């Protein structure tokens, strides 16, 4: 039955009406973008940060240490096809129409292309980094920047600020029908789904699926690669003018991130009596304490990905963000 379901996804005219996501526990799930129903698939036994479908319907993932692997949805297995050298950290992945998987290294900010048919790995550009995901829109590579301040677009030559990001926007996908009908969705760490209009500079929250999905790290649609082949349009440069006043875009910023020893918190909310938690990617608490300054030391942690969470005196989560120790 699962095989027939996947074949239907690849052959029906309504390309990409589902979003495949992976959460912090490396569980694969499918979100129906019309009903927002969630289907559980299986758990990957590899540290998966993001997903991407190639034009022939193959699903790939990337781990935090740069392993690119093909996922067999039928047999519920994976196979590592390459590892990007250099020992950097990786969070985002998307395929273009040429069977190239696009990703970037967090620290060096190099943008890579890995051709799944030829096995060739190349560096396309530099100065590009994201805490989450890449997708395409109107022929442009788009992504949230590392500070989750701007949505950026890369046209192959120039990087532009084309919109305002959301706090902890980890997944960014295009539900593509044709070059005139492209819907860009962002999913934050708490599995709230937002529909962006990058030309009108608006955003709308359309669903909140946290109890069904857990914390989302990355996502993909079977159709988003198609946008890479669309005629490229010149997107307007903006200064954070998304018009929905009911969404708080940034309450706490963390810098530097990545960091070698400590992070500094800059907050628009009161941090008195705030408890901080450092968790690994399986959500196991590594360290916790009451904030007594605006800095948190990470000197005693090994290099890798962690989650920084802040809770108020009532135990309510007020902030949650992925951080990197190198």
N, C-alpha and C positions, 0 to 999 in steps of 0.2 A: 504493500500500500504506500509506503514511504517513497519507493521508487517511482510509482505512478504520480504521486504528488509533486515530486521534484521535476519529472518530465513535463508535467503541466505547466510549471513555472517557466520553463525554458521555451515552450512552444506557444503559449497563449499570447494574444495581442496586447494584453494588459501588463506589459513588462514591469517588473520591479514594484508590484503592489505590496510586497512584503519586505521587511527589513530584518536581516539576520544580524543578531547581536551576540556579543560575548561579555559575560560579567566578570567580576573580580574573582569568582571561584572557577573560572574558565568553563562555565556552562554555556553551551550554545542554545539559543532560543530564536524563535521567529515571531515577529510582530506583524499582524495584519494591519496595514496602514488605514484601512477603511473602518474596521470595527474595533481596532486596537486589542483584539484577542491575542493571547500569547500562547505559543506552542513550544513545549520543551523538547529539545532534541537529545543531546548527550553531553557528557563532560569530556573536555580535552585534557589529557594529562601533560600539558605543556603550558608554560607561562605566556598566555595569549593576550596581546595588547590590542590587536585590530584584525579586521577581515577584509577581503576583496575578492570579487568575482571577475574572472577573465572572460573575454567575449565568447568562448566556447562553453561557459557554464561551470568551469572548475573553480572551486573555492580554495583560497589561500589565507594563511594567517601569518602574523609576525610576532615574535617574542621580544621581550625587553632587551635581550642581548643580541638582536639582529638575526636570529634564525628565521628564515622564510620556509614555510612548510605547506604542502598541499593536504587538504582535508578531504577524506573520502566519506561523503555523507551516507553512502550505502552501508559500508562496513564499519563506520564509526571509528575510523583510525586516521592517523596523519603520517606524513613522510617528509622529513626535512630535506629540502632541495638545495639550499645554500645557506651560508652564514656570512653576513657582511663583516669584513675584517675591521679591526681597529678598536674593539672593546668599548664601543659607545652604547648609548641607550636609544631605543626606538619605540615609538608609540603609534604612529599612523601608517595606513596602507590604503592604496587605491590602485585599480588597474586602468590603463588607457586602452584605446582601440587597437593599439599595436602590440598587445600582449605584454606590455611592460608594467610591472608592479612598481609603484612610486612610493618612496618612503624617505624620511630624513633622520639624520643623527642629531640627537638632542644637544649635545655639547659642541660638536664641530659645526653644526647647522648645515652640513652638506646634504644636498638633495640627490638621492640615488634612483636609478632605474634598473630593474632586473627583468630581463626578457625571459619569460618562462619557457619559450620554445628553443631559444639558442643558448640559454645559460649565461648570457653576457651581462655583466654588471658594469655600470658606468655612473659617473657623477655628472649630473645635469647642471647644477648651479650651487651656490652657497648662500648663506644668510637666511635660510629657511628652516624654521623649527616650530613644532606644535606640541601642546600637551595631549592632543587627542588624534584627530582624524583628518584625512584629506578627502575631497570629492572634486568633481568637475561641475562647472556651470557655464553655459554658453561658450565652451571652448577654453575656459580659464581653469587652472588648478586653484582651488580655494581651500582655506583652512583657518581655524582660530589660531592667533599667535600665542606664544608661550605664556604671556601674562594674562591670557583670556581677556584682553582689552579690545582688540580689533579682529574682525574677519578680514583676512588678506586674500588677494588674488595675484597669481603669478601667470603672466601670459607667455612665458618662455624667455622674456628679457627683463621685464620690469615687475617689481613687487609694489602693490598699491593697497591702501586701506579702503575697503569697500563697504564696511558696516561695523557695527558694534557686536562684540562677542557677548556671551553670557558666562557667569561664573561657573567654572568646572564643566565647560562644554567639551565632552570627551568624544562624542560620536557625531559625525557630520556626513550626511548621505543625500544623494539625489534620487528621487523617484521620477524617472525619466519616461516620457511618452514620445515626444519628438522635440526638435530643436526649439520649438515655440512653447512647448508645455513641459517645463521642468520645475519640480517642487523640491526645495532644499529643506531638509529637516535636521535639526540639531537635537541631541539627547544629552542631558547633563548626567553627572554622576549618580543622581537620585532617580534616574529614569523618567524625568519629566521631558516630554517631547514638545519641541517648538517648531512651528512652521515659519520660515523666513521668506520675505520678499526682498531680495537684494537690490531690486531696482526702485521700489517704493520706500525702502529702508524701514520696513515694519517687521514685527515679530509677534506671534500669537502662540500661547501655550495651548496645545490641543489634547494632551493626555498626560496622566501621571501614573506610571506603572511600577513604581518601586517595589511594592509587595509581591508583584508577579515575576519580576525579572531580577531583583537585586541590583547592586550598583553596576552600571554599564561602563565598560571600558572602550568598546569599539563596535562598529557596525558596517554593514554593506548591503547594497541591493544588487540584483542580477542585471540591472540596466544602467547603473551610473557611469560605466565606462563609455557609453554611447555619447555622452555629452562632450567627451574629449575630441570627438570628430565633428562637432558642430562648428559653423562659422563663428569665429571668435569676435565677440563684441567688446568694446571699450567700456568698462564699468566705471561709474563715477567714484571719485575720491570723496570720503566723508569724514566728519569728525564726530563719531559716536552720536548719531542722531536717531537711533531707533525710537519709535514714537510711542511705544506702550509704556505708560507711566506706572503701571501696576506691578512691573517686574523689577526686582532689585538686581542690577547687573553685577555690581561689585560691592561686597560688604567688607571683606578682608582680602588683602593682597599679601603674598608671601614672596620674599626675595632674599638673597638670590636663590634661584631654583632652575637648574641644579646648584648644589652647594657642596663644599668640602667639609664644613665644620658646623655652621649654624644657619638658621633661618630667622629673618626679621619679619614681624607682623605689623602691617599698616592697616588700621581698621577705622571704619566709619561707625562701628558699634562699640558700646562700652565693654571692655574686656575685664572688668572687675569680677572677681570670683569665677573666673573661667577655668575649667579643667581642660588640659590638652591631652590627647592620646596620639601616640605614634603606633600605627598598625602595619603589619606586613600585608601582602596582597591577598592573603587568605582571611584577613581581618582579625588575626591574632594580635593582641595588644603587646607591643614590645616595651614601651615605657609610657608612663603617665604621671602627671603632677599638676598642681595648681600653677597657673601663669603668675610669675612675680615680676616679670618685665616683658618687653615686647620682643624678646629673642628666646629661641629654643636651641639648645646645643644638640648636635647630632654626632659629636666626635666619637661617641662610644658605639656607633652603628657601623655595620659593614656597608660597603658600596652596594647600591641597588635602589629599587623603587619602594616607596612607603606611602602610607596615607596619613595625613595630618588631620585630625578631627578636633573640633572645639565644642564643648558642651557647657551650657550655663548652669546656674545653681539648681535649677529644676530638672536637670538631666536632659534638656532639649538640645539637639544638635543644631548649632548655629553656623558651622562651617565644616567643610570636608574637602580636601584637595590632595591630589597625588603630588608627591615631592620626590626628588632624586638626590641621593647622596653618592658622590663620586670619590 
